[in-house]
Amino acid sequence: MDQSTDHTPPTPKTPRGPTPRTDLLPRDIEALALVAAGFSNDQIAEHLGCTTGAVCAVVRRVFQRLGTTSRAHAVALGFRRGIIR
């Protein structure tokens, strides 16, 4: 299979409750996994069944809780800390 068309998001490590290291909620982790898979905010909204505005709020919350301001850095921290794999 051509990996460039594989849009399977990375598996969130913690399915329930906040993670103690970052206080990320399950929805935050799911959104971070989708960001890591290269999904746009519109695609994440479609996948999660919510509005693009809600996705923007979740992504901002992830940035704040991880202490970053970029998608790339948030994804790198997510992998490094074992939040997503």
N, C-alpha and C positions, 0 to 999 in steps of 0.2 A: 504494500500500500504506500502511496506517495504521502510522506509525512507532512508535506507543505499544505495538504488539504485536510489533515486530521485535526479537528477542532475539539477533541476530547479534553475537557479541563483536567488539570491535576487534581488528585484526590485530596480533599481536606483531611487533615490529620485528626482533628477533634470534631466529632459530629454534633455534640451537645454542650450547652453551657459555655460560659466565657473561659478562655484559656488563661491560666494564671500568669503567664509571662507578659501578655499583651492586653488582656481584657477584651479580646476580640470575641464578638458574638458569632454564633454559627452562620448567620447571614453575611457578616463581614468576611468570614473565612471563605464562604462560597463565592462571594464577589471577588475576593483576592485570587482565588483559584481561576476564575474566569478571566480576570485581567492577565494572569500568568499565561493563559492559553491564547492570549492575543485578541480577546473579544473587545469590541468597542462598547461604549456605554449603551448604545442602542441595542446591540446584540445581547448584552448582559440583561437589560430590561426585558427583552423578549424572553430570554431563558428563565428569568426569575418571575415573570408575570407581573411586573410593576412598571412604573413610569421611568423615563430617563432621568427625571429630576430626583426620584428616589434613589436611583443608582448613584448619581452625583453625590448625594448626601452620604450614602454608605461609603463610597470611595474616599470622600473627605474625612469621614470618621476613621477609616482604616489608616489614612495618612497621619492623622493626629495621634492615634494610639500607637503607631509604630515610630512616630517622630520623624517623618519624612514628608517631602512635598512632590515626589515624582512616582509614577507608576513603576518605572524600572527599579528604583530603589526599594519600593514597597515589596515588589516581587522577590528581589534578591534577599531582603530581610525575611520574607515569608519562607523561602527555601532554607536559608541559613539557620533560622530558629526552629525549623521543623513544623511550622504551621501548615504548610502545604508541601507536597512531595510529588 
